[in-house]
Amino acid sequence: MPAWRRPLALAVQVAAVLGLAIGLWLASRSEPAIAFAERDWVVVGSLRNLTGHPMFDKAVEQAFRISLEQSRHVNVLSELKVRQTLEQMELDPDETALDRALASRVAMRDGARAVILPTVAEVDGRLQFSIEVVDPVSQATVYSRKASGKGVGSILASVDEVASDLRRSLGEAIATIDSDGVSLSQATTSELEALRAYALGEAAMAQRRYDEARSLYENALRIDPGFARAHLGLAGLQWAMARQSEARAHVAQAVRLRNTLAPRERLLVDAWETEVAPSGNPLTEWLALARLYPDYLPARSNAAWYLLVDNRFEESLEHAAAASVPQAPMRTYTMVHAARALNALGRPQEALQMLDQAQHAGRAPAVGARAEVLVALGRREEARQVLADSRPEDGTLIWLLAQRGLASLALVEGDRARAVELAGRARWRAVAMPDPFPRHFSLVDATVRALAGDPLPEAALRQLAEDFRTALGDANMPSRHEELFRAATLAYLAQRQGYRRLAAECLGWIEPEAASMPNAALARLISLVRANQLRLDGRPREGIDLLAPQLDGTELVQTRVVMRELYRAVGDVEGAAVQDRWLKAHVGQAWSEVPVTQLLQPFNAVDVAQAGRTPAGR
């Protein structure tokens, strides 16, 4: 038991001796003075800048965070999560300093084990960086560390030294610290003003002040063009704003500078490089990052999403749960991922509970997911009301997806005219949106019209196919796999409308394009479209042979629809009935499959509703 927890030992010492003993103990002790376990969380308080020089304010605090975040032993509560907690406490994050008392309250609320209070000061003509490690329960300093050097140029080395010493004190192995060791000046920048601009950019991003964040990141790069983290910051911002070409340019710069980064950020660059690639298949990279840094929440969240896209629902649920811990600032998003996975697994009641938890935790982007779960529970009227409550001012894309959901519901309930009206409304609103949304919602409109018995003429569908092919003329277009997925969906629609020749022509150029693109969802869709074409060409047994190996739990709902039609074509009544039973049992998956903005949802909704009654294929 540590000395400070032994009342008898404390009682027999006079105050002066006690003070000396504790001072010596704090200076020499190598293990943590609080019960800190591997992967526990810490809160970093606001930097106390005693130098009078404002350049240190954000830059040094950010440098310390970056250095500490390289640890796989210590988890640092993000600035965004701290902001959210302060807002829940009805405090203004922009006007509130995270001092000892307040940081301890935040730590207690968010389950953090320790508070770290950093200070920069001039001491005896040297620039000193120091930290206090505080027990949030008692608010007592349990130990402190410091390092100093001469001049402004020494500060990052001092921060590095203190962070490494802290990691050792909290129980991290020296070998691990050394293996992750990249100096701050290399992993970030040696220019303190560039680091300050970057830190302010990160703060602006957390507050969703995107124009300001972009300006600050760009300023950091003007000061130091080799600042890889600033390129990553701009890449993430531009990607979120659907400026994909700009995002790719900054990722390319980060790739060029990859070896300057710390190990975790190198893996992050690898993931981003694949994220913005034409094939858009970064699951392997996000999984690698999540396995090596299991508490790096963005990796867990992205792994959960791409596993969901891949129809690997159980695995997605595992990562979504890990990314939905109270310390996660974006936990409501991953809770929605978890709800969709649960719904797809046939557990809609649990999914609804998860969505309720997400709503309680914060503003959850859950309009579509809640409607999908309610449909799976047989509560269609409630689902319709959830979707109908969506307004364009909530976000144009959210509203457009709600219209598609309402159209799918109208199709299931036999209100074909209403379905066509809703899909047409979405198509017209999408015209003013950036690429690729006009084409996407034109395809949704064509699908809904076909399912409503009012199909587009072949010439109109052929023109839409040409629009897709023209867009794909850029071999380096971002998210190219999604455009190919749309084109393959159009080929499938052509098959179901009876335009067999058009479908064959589309497959003729889609398949070679997709052959070199390792994207699982795209490969599954093209396989089922090819199998359906084999059926239309009078070769259904070849179609069965093609699709049968794919029935492994990750198949698309439409794979089962095509398999049913293939079995019907060969006269296998029981084989077709097996597929119908599967469709009836997977209503949740039919509504919650997510590839390419749930493009197949109208097909899925109609086909599971009609399973066992009427043929879907033509």
Secondary structure as UniProt FT lines:
FT   HELIX           3..5
FT   HELIX           7..11
FT   HELIX           15..28
FT   TURN            38..39
FT   STRAND          40..44
FT   STRAND          48..49
FT   TURN            54..55
FT   HELIX           56..69
FT   STRAND          74..76
FT   HELIX           79..88
FT   TURN            89..90
FT   TURN            93..95
FT   HELIX           100..110
FT   STRAND          114..123
FT   TURN            124..125
FT   STRAND          126..135
FT   TURN            136..139
FT   STRAND          140..149
FT   HELIX           152..154
FT   HELIX           155..169
FT   TURN            170..171
FT   HELIX           174..179
FT   HELIX           184..187
FT   HELIX           192..206
FT   TURN            207..208
FT   HELIX           210..223
FT   TURN            225..226
FT   HELIX           228..240
FT   TURN            241..242
FT   HELIX           244..256
FT   HELIX           258..260
FT   HELIX           263..275
FT   TURN            278..279
FT   HELIX           283..292
FT   TURN            294..295
FT   HELIX           297..309
FT   TURN            310..311
FT   HELIX           313..322
FT   TURN            323..324
FT   TURN            326..327
FT   TURN            329..330
FT   HELIX           331..344
FT   TURN            345..346
FT   HELIX           348..361
FT   HELIX           367..376
FT   TURN            377..378
FT   HELIX           380..388
FT   HELIX           392..394
FT   HELIX           396..412
FT   TURN            413..414
FT   HELIX           416..430
FT   TURN            431..432
FT   TURN            435..436
FT   HELIX           437..451
FT   TURN            452..453
FT   HELIX           458..471
FT   TURN            472..473
FT   TURN            475..476
FT   TURN            478..479
FT   HELIX           480..497
FT   HELIX           500..515
FT   HELIX           520..536
FT   TURN            537..538
FT   HELIX           540..547
FT   HELIX           548..550
FT   HELIX           557..569
FT   TURN            570..571
FT   HELIX           573..584
FT   TURN            585..586
FT   HELIX           587..592
FT   HELIX           595..598
FT   TURN            599..600
FT   HELIX           601..609
FT   TURN            610..613
//
